[in-house]
Amino acid sequence: MEISGTIIATLPVQSGMGRNGTEWKKQEYVIQTNDQYPKKCCFGVWNGNIDAFGIQVGQDLDVSFNVDCREWNGKWFNDVRAYKVVQRNVAQSAPVSQPLQQSAPTELFNPNDGKDDLPF
C-alpha cells in the first residue's frame, strides 16, 4: 500500500529486546494527506531504516507500507510498517536567473571605416 502526504509529527524512538534476544528500535511518524479531506496515518520505521530514510517534519513523502495485526493480552493492534520512503518535490538548486541586459548598440555607421555597407 502507499500513502502520499506531509510529515506533521515525529514520535519518540522506542526500543527493546525481542524474544530471540535481538535488540530492536522503532520510530513512528504521522503523515497527513494533501487531499480535499486530509487524512492522518501513523506509520513505523524499524531499525536501520530510521537513519536511512532520514524523515523530518515538513517533508512531502510517498510512503510504501505493509499493514499487519497482532494480538496481545486479548486485544488486537494494527501495525503500519514502512518499507520504502521517497521524498517528493525535492527543490533543485537552480541558478538564479539574471535579468537580460541589452547592450548599447554600437555605432551603426562609421564614416571613417572606409566601407560602404549600402547595396546601391
Secondary structure, DSSP 8 states (H G I E B T S, - for coil): -EEEEEEEEE---EEEE-TTS-EEEEEEEEEE--SSS--EEEEEEETTHHHHH---TT-EEEEEEEEEEEEETTEEEEEEEEEEEEE-S------------------S--TTS-------
